[in-house]
Amino acid sequence: MEEDLIEYIAKSLVDEPSRVEVNVIEGEKSTMLELKVSAKDIGKVIGKHGRIAKAIRTVLQAATARSEKRTLLEILD
């Protein structure tokens, strides 16, 4: 579910939605989502001063608030 949400948001922001990849790494107490986009779209996902990235992380935290696991988003270059 979280993977689909992040993928949908990222594809809505970038120019090359076919290059968006989300990898899920499950841990004992947390889940890490790794987001990869094309090099020219990285600025659109991060935003000025990281505002877009922070907003995406806020939406992710709200979506996973009821689960007992912590969910983290890492944006990869």
N, C-alpha and C positions, 0 to 999 in steps of 0.2 A: 504494500500500500504506500509506504513512504517513498519507495523507489519510483513508483508511478507519479506521485505528486511532484517530486523534484524534477523528473524528466519532463513532465508537462510544463512546468514553470520555465525551465531552461529552454525548451524548444520554442516557447512563446517569445523569448527575449532575443534569441540569436538569429543571425542571417543564414547559418547552415545547420538547420535542425537535424539533418541526417548524421552529423558528426557528434551529437550529444550522446554521452555514455554515462551510465550510473552503475557503479559497482557497490555491492553490499557486503560488508564484513561484519559478521555476527560475533559478538563477544559474550561473556558471561553476564555482565551487567550493563552492557552498552551495545549499540549498533552504530557502525560508522558507514556513512554514505560518501563515496568518492565520486565527484562530478568532474567529467572531462568534456571540454568543448574545444573547438578549433582555436588556434592561436589568435586569430583576428577577432574572435568573439569573446575572449576572456574579459575584456574591459566592460562589455555589456552585462556580463553576469556579476561582476564585482561592483561596478558602479563607482561614482565619485566618492572618495573617502570610505569605500566599502558599504555604502548605504543599501545597495541592492542585495548584496550578500547577507547583510544583517537582517534585512526584511525576509529573505528566503529562509534563513535560520529561525526567525520568529514564527513564521507560518509552520515550519516543520515541528517546532516545539509545541505549538498549539494543537497540531494534528496528532501528536503522539503523547499528549499530556496524561491520558488515562493508563497508558502502559507503564509497567514498572521499570522498563529499561530506559536508559538515557540514549538519546539519538543525537549524533553529531554529523555535521556536514563539512567535508573538506573539498575545496575547489582546487583541482590540480592543473598545473601548467601544461 
